[in-house]
Amino acid sequence: MSTRSNIAVQLKDSTKVKVVYCHCDGYIQGVGKTLVENYKNYDDAISLLQFGGISSLGNNLKETSFYSRDWGRKDDNCTEYQNEFQFMYDMTGSTMIEYIYLFKDNKWFVSTSTYIPSKKLKNAYDIGLSYWTKFIPVNTHKDFFIKSNGITEKQMISSLGQLLTKSFSGDNLIVQGQSKKGLN
């Protein structure tokens, strides 16, 4: 139900790359635009890694929902790779992540997951080819200037949680990691 992404930062004076998972609004007009407009320099970009995985990215760290800081998950840290190639190689075959954002050379880049269906493979579960595009600057992506059409995934999940809480108030609900109490 969410557009998943990874947010990565190439460390200063190094080839090493640190990466965190981001669950909601990973598309260009969501996470991509937020990164370009609000996390403009290395210090801002690297600050996103201090609390590990992200449920939803905000315009600043206070507005961002981190799994460890805000939800108490202790095992949700960032991952470090020796270089960009090792990171992208590790992403091979990952169909759950749709966008990868990388901060390097003082700007944000994006790689998108692309799928080519194949009608020739009839006796297989995966009947196509999935690959990652080469990184391009986020602000040159064809979707960067498309105006958002309204509700974000985070808002939609929150609205569903509130609706479920009203309808099933006696039940012990957990929606997107929040207990019933956290939804009100």
N, C-alpha and C positions, 0 to 999 in steps of 0.2 A: 504494500500500500504506500510505501515511501520511495522516493528517488534517492538511492544511496550513493554516497561519494566517499572518496578518501581525500584528505587534506595533507599535503606533504610540504616539507621545507628542506631545501638543501642547506646544510650547515655552513656557516661562514668559513672561508679559507679551507674548505674540505670538499670531498666528493660525497660524503655521507649524507643520507636523506633520512629524516624522521617523519613518520606517518601516523595520522589518527583517522579513525573511522568517523563519518558523519551520517546520521540516519535520515534526517528529513530535508526536503527541499534541495536536493543535490544538483538540480538542473541549473543551467547557466543564469537564468533570471533570478534564481534563489541564492544558493551558496556562491556561485560564480560572481554575481554582481555584488553581493555582500562583501566578499573578500577584496575585490578591486576597489570598492568605495570606502571600506572601513579598516582594512588591514594593509595599509599602503607601503609599509617599510619592513625591514627584517625584524626589528624588535616586536612590531605588532604581530607579524606572522608567527614568529617563534613562540610568542605568548600563548597561542592557541594550543600548543602541545603540552603545556604544564599540567593539565588535568586529565589527559587521556581522551578516550572516545567522547564524541559529541552527539547528543540527541538532536538538538536543533541549534543552528548557528545564529547568534544575535549580532547586532551592530557593534557590540563591545563585549568584553568578558563577562560583565555583570548580567547582560541579557542572554548570554549563551548558556544552554543547559548541558552540563557535562555529566557523564555517567558517574564518575568517581566523586566529584565535588558535591553534586546536587542529589544524586540517587544512592550514594553510599556503596557503589560497586568498587571493590578494592583491586580487582584483577583486570581492569580496563585501561591499560597503559598504552603509550605510543610504541611503535615498532621502529627500530633503526636498521637501515641497510647500508652496505658499504658504498653504494653508488646508485644512480638512477637506473642503470641497466638491471642491476640485481633486483631492485624494487619492481620494475615493470615485468621482469621475468617471473617473479613471484605472483604477479597478478594474472599470469597466463591461465586461461580457463575460468577465471572468476566472472560468472554471469550475474552475480548479485550486485556488483558495484557498476554504476552506469557512467560516472564521471570521476576523473582523477585530477585534482588541482595541485600544482607544484609551484612553490615560490622559489625562484632562483634568479640570479642576475637582476635583483631588485624589482621583479614584476611577477605577476601571477600568470601561469600557463595552464592549459587544460588539455586532457586527452579524453576522448569519448569511446565508450564501448560500442562496437559496431558488429552487426551480425549479418552474414550472407547465407540465406537458406539454400540448401542443395536438394534438388528433387531426385538426384541420382542415387542417393543412399537410402534404400528402401528398408533395409533390415538393420537399423541402428536407432538408438535412443536419441542421440544428438545428430540431427540431420542438417548440419550447416557448419559454418566457420565463424568463430567469434574472434575478434582481434581488437587491439587498442590503436587508435590513430596516433600519429606523431603529435607531440605537444605544440600548441600554438598559443599566442597570447590570448587570454580570456576576452579582452576587449576587442579582439578581431573575429571572434566566433560569430557565425551568422545569426545566432539567437540572442546575442548580447543586447541589442537595441530593441528587441521585441518587448512591448509593454506587457507587464503581468496582467493576467485576466482576473485578479481578485484574490480569492482565499488561498492561503498556503497550506501545505500538508500538515504542518504543526497546528494551525487553527482548526483544520478539519478534524484531526484526531482529538483535539481538546473538546470540540463541539460534540463529537460522538460520545466521548467520555461523560460529558455533562448530561447528555440525553439518557445514556444508560443508567447513570446515577439516579436520575429522577424516576425512571421506569422501574428500576430494581433496587430501590433504596435499602431494602433489608438484606441484600446480598453483599458479600465481601468482594468488591470489584477491584481489579487492577487493570488500568489502561495505560499502555505505553510506559510501564514502570512506575506509575503513580497509584497510590491507594485511593480509595474513595474520598478520603479526607483531603488529599492533595488536588482533587479535581474541582473543589468548590471555591 
